[in-house]
Amino acid sequence: MKFLPLSLILLTFTFTCFAQEEENDEESSSPWTFEASYLGDIASNLQGGIQKGTKFMGMLNVSLGLDTEKANLWKNGEFIIHGMNTHGGEPTADLVGDYQTFSNIEAGPGTVMYELLYTHYFNKFSLSAGMHDLNGEFTVTDYGLTFANSSFGITPVGSGTVPVSIFPVITLGVVARYEISDNIKWLGAIYDGDPGDYETNKHSMQWTVNYEEGVLLVSEVQFSNSSESHPGIYRLGGMFHNGLFSNIVDGADVRFNHNWYVMADQMVMPKNDNPDQGLGLFLQVSGAPKQLNFNNFYLGFGLNYMAPFTSRPDDVIGLGIAKANISPEMNKIALPGENYTSETAIELIYKFQFGDHFALMPEFQYIVNPGANALLDNALVGMLRFELAY
């Protein structure tokens, strides 16, 4: 699907508005929930990279949920079905050439089943089974999600080390969550070892599980403080895959690969003791074996200032820096003229929030050493992101 007609988008949101009104009227009794959103990026490479130019990218999400207790089926159960369409250009591939992908909705044209999931809730334990986006719960920072660069969602080590069930192609998984205490939570999951890509798994519905593909195991511990005015959450985790991988230098097969990560979100300067306003910081650190992985270390950090103006209580201004270090093993097999080092993306944003349903986010990204191999000049990208959500 190369282009989603504007009329279809408008029709979807017209229906969504109607459904939202109906839901508000019957919120306490209806077992159904309906959500839809549209995210669009107008991105221009202003200098450096591959070439100057402008591309548009769009992403439409539609989901339907069912509460089994309200539907008089059984208690503590929830089904969700979630479809997604991406369309428009691919500016990373055509204009910039950056490794970290400056827009987290860039995927090329496609329509996929993004979630098909059942979750059951117990006292302090919950279990989900079906199609699940790993990055929806694991290896994520809350403040980092405000930014557009893909590295501020899942780190490039996390997405590049092993095959993972993340945007845009999702696969089967089982996810467990356990609240050890009020301040400590454990999450664990097992996923199909090879989700595929848009070419081999165009709708995320082609599932194969076999020994050669292996499986992906994920484990994460979350620690949160008890401060109401200075909340913080810290995450420590790792991914472990038992599939076949190749040594960078000699190409020898190795069965097992892994990565580790540390994530942190911390409110450091609340406004009037309001934890939703003020200055918050985030940190991402991730690593993987240098013999098996193109990107063996990543460091990301940034700050968000929520409600920068009294008259704009829901706006956010932010600055984020993402640095992906390339394995030194790559230079042992580099072609003449190549010199792999690192790529750094610096992102500056201002997000205007207009009520509950619409947001605009102009931003700039300066990308140092696009592609991390010194073949391209530093790139300056300007982008306008808009979001409709119901």
N, C-alpha and C positions, 0 to 999 in steps of 0.2 A: 504494500500500500504506500504509494509515493506521496500522497497528499490527502489530508483529511479536509473535506469541503467545509467552508466556514458555516454554511447552513446547518450541517450536522452538529457542529459545536454549539451553535446558538440553540438548536432544537434540544440538545442534551441539557443545556443549562435552563431553558424554559421549563422542561419537565422536572429538572432538579429543584427549581424554585417552588413549583407546585407541590412536589413531594415533600420538601422541607416544611411548607406550611401545614400540610396534612400531618406530618410527623409531630410538629409542635402542638397541634390540636389533640393528638392522641398519644403523646409521648409516653404516658404512664401505662398504657395498655397494649400498644402495638408491639408485636414481636419483631417487626421488621425495621431495619435502619438502612437508609440510602444516602450515599455520599458521592460527590463528583467534584473534580477539580481540573483546571486547565492551567498549564504553565508554559509560557513562551519566552524565548530568548532571541533578541536581535543583537548579533555579535559582529563587531568589526575589528579586523586586524589592522591597526593604524601604522605599524612599522615593524620591520624585522620578520622573523619566521620564514615561511615559504613564499608568501606573496600577500599584498594588501587585498582587502576585499571584505564583503559583508555577507553573512548567512543568517537565515532564520531557522530556528528549531522549535518544535512544539511537542507537548506531551499531555495527553488526555487520560484521566483516570476515572473509572466508574466502579463502585463497589456496592454490594448488597449483603447485609448481615441478618442473621436470624438468631434470636434468643430462644433457646429451646424451652425454658421455663414459662415464658410469656406465651409461647405457642402451645402450652399444655402437653408437651412431650415428656421432658424430664428436666430435673434441676441442674443448674450450674454448667450448662453447655452453650456453645456459641459456634455457629457456622459463618464463614465469610467467603464470598466469591468476588474476585477483583479482576477486572480487565483493564488493559492499558494499550494505548496506541501512541507511537512516536513517529514523527514526520519532520520533513525539512532537510536542511543541509548537514554537512559534517565538517565544521570549520577546523577542528583539530587536525584532521587528515588533509584537508585541502588548503588551509591558509596558514596555520601556525606551526604544526609539527611538534607540539609539546607532548611529552610523555605522560604527564599527570592528568591531562584532559581538563581544560579550563571550565567547561560546562558539564555539570553532573546530569544533564538530561540528554546529552549527545549520544545517539545510538544508531542513527540511520532509520530508514522507514521500516516499520513493522508493527504488527498487532499480536499481543501475547496474552495468555492467561497468567496474571501476575500472582494471584493467590487463589488457592482452593483449599481451605484450611478448616479443621475442627479443633476447638480448644475446650478442655474440660477443667473446671476449677474445683479444687479441694480446699482444705482449710488454709494451709500455708504452702501448698504445692499446686502447680498447674502443669498440664501436658497438652501440647499441640501436635497434630499430625496432618501432613498434606504438603502442599506447595508453600514454601516459606522463604522470605527474603532474610538471609542471615544478617544483613546490615540494618534491618529494622530493629534489632535488639542487641546484637553483639558489636564489638569494636566501633563504638560510636560516641561522640561527644555532643551534648545538647546544644552548646553554644556554637560548635562548628557547623551544625546543620543550617545555620543562617546563611552561610557562604555558598557560592556557586561552584567553586573548584571541586572536582571529584575527590581530591585527597582529603578534604575536610569532612567527607562522609566516611567512607572506608579508606584506610591508608593504601598507597600503591603497593606496599609490601603485602598487605592483607589480600588485595585483589589480584596481585601478580604472582605470588609465590605458588599457590595451589588453585585448582579450579574451585570456584565458590558460587554458591547460589545467591546472586545479587542482580540488581538491575543491569541489563534489561531482560536476562534470561534466568528464570527461576526453576528449581527442581525440587524433588521430594525430600522431606526432612521430618525428623521428630525432635521436638524441643521441650526440655523440662526446665522448670523454674522452682526454686525452693527458698523461702524466706527463713534464713537461719536465725535471725533476730530482727529487731526493729531497724538496725543499721547495716545488716549484712545480708546479701542475697547472692545465691549461686544460680548460674544458668549453664546448661549443657545441651549439646545437640549432636545428632548424627545425620549426615546428608549423603545423597547420591554423589559418587565421586566425580562425575563429569556432566555438568548441566548442558554443555554444548554452547552454541552461539546462534546468532540470527540466521546464519546460513544452514546450519545442521539441525536446528531446533526452532523453527520460525515462530511457533506459537507456544513454546514451552510445554508441549504436551507429548513429546517423544521421550519416553523414559526407558532407560536400560540400566540394569544393575548387574555388574559382573566383576569377577576377580581382577581383571586387567585394569579396569577403571578405578578400582578401590573405593574407599569411603572417606569422607571428611568428618573428623571429630572436632568439636569446638567446646571449650570450657572457659568460663569467665566468672570471676568473683567481683562483686560490687560492694563498695563501702561508702556509706553516706553519713554525714555528720548530723547532729541533732539541732543545729542552730536554725531558728526560724528566720532571722534576718541575714545570715551569712551561709546559706545552704551550699553544700558541695558534695559531689559524688566522684569516686575514684574507681577505676576499673583495671583489673589485671587479668589477662587471659592469653590463650594460645590456640592455634589451629594445627591439626595433625592429620596428614594424608598418607595413606599406605599404597598409593598408586606408583606407577613407574615414572621416574624423572631422569634427566640426563645431566651428567657432569659437563659444565660449560666448556672446559678445555679439551678433554679427550672423548667426550660423547658417551662415556660408559653409563649403562643403565644403573640407576639406584632406586631401590624400592623404599621410599619414605622421604617425606619433606615436611617442614613445619615452619611456623613463624610465631613470634610472641609480640605482645603489645601492652602498653600502659597508657591509660586515658584519664584525664582529669577535667572536671568543670568546677569552678569555684567563684562564688560571688564575693568580691573583695571590698566593694564600696557601695552599699545600697543607699538609695535616696529615701530619706525619712523612714528607714528601717523596712522599706518595701523590697522584698527579694526579687520582685519582677521588674524593678527599675534600678538603674545604677550600673556600676562597672563590674563585669564578669570576665574571668580569664579561662582559657582552655589550653590543654597540652595533649599532644599525641607523640608517642615514641613507639617504634616498631622495628623489629629486626628478623633476619633469616639467614641461613647458611650461605656464605658467599660462593661456594663451589657449585651451587645448584640454581641460584637465582640472580636474574638480571639486576634487580633492585634489592640490595641486601640490608639497607638501613634507611629509615625515614624519621624526620623530626618535623613536627608541625606545632604551631602555637599561635595564639591571637587573643584579641580582646573585643568584647561587645559592650557598647554603652547603650543601655535601654532607656528610653524616654529622655533623649538629650535636651528636649525643650518641654517646658511645662504644658504648652498648648498641644504637644504631640506625644501623649503618654505611651503610645504603642509603637513608635518608631524605634529603629535601631541603627546605630552607626558602628562599623566594625573594621578591624584591620587584622588580616591573617597572613602568616608566612608558612609555606610548605616546601620542605627541601627533601628531595629524593636522591640518595647517594647510590651510584651504580657500582656493582661489584668490581673490584680491581681485576678479577679474573677475566673480565671482558676485554681488557687491553692486551691480553695474551693472544687473543684470536682476532683482534681488530684489523680491519683493512687499512691500507695506506691512507693517511689523512684523517683517520678516525682517532679520537682520544676521549674515551668515556670518563666522565668525572661525576657531575651531579646536575640536577635541574632544580631551580628555585622559583616558586611562584609567589608573588606578593599581591594580595587582593585587598582593595579598599572598597567598601560598600556603604550605601545609605538606603535603608529600607523604609519607604513610606507605607504605613498601614492605614487604609481607609475603611473603617468599620470591620466587620467580621468576614467580609467576602471578597475584598479586593486589595491588592498590594502592588506597588511599583518599587523596583530596586535598581537604580543606576549604579554602575560600578566600573572600576578599572582594574586590570591585572597586568603587572609587569613580569614577564617570564624570562628569567636569566638562563641562557644556554638551552634553548628548546631542544628536546630530544636527548639532552645530556651528552652529546658527542661532539660539540664544538663545530659543527658543520653549518649551523644556522645562527644568524644574528639575533640578539635579544629582541623579544617581541613585546609590543604594547597593545593590549586588547581593551576595547571599550564595549560595554554591553548594557542593554536595558532588559531587565527581566520583569514580566508582569504575571500576576497570579490571580485566578478566579477560583473561589472555593465555596462549596455549599455542603 
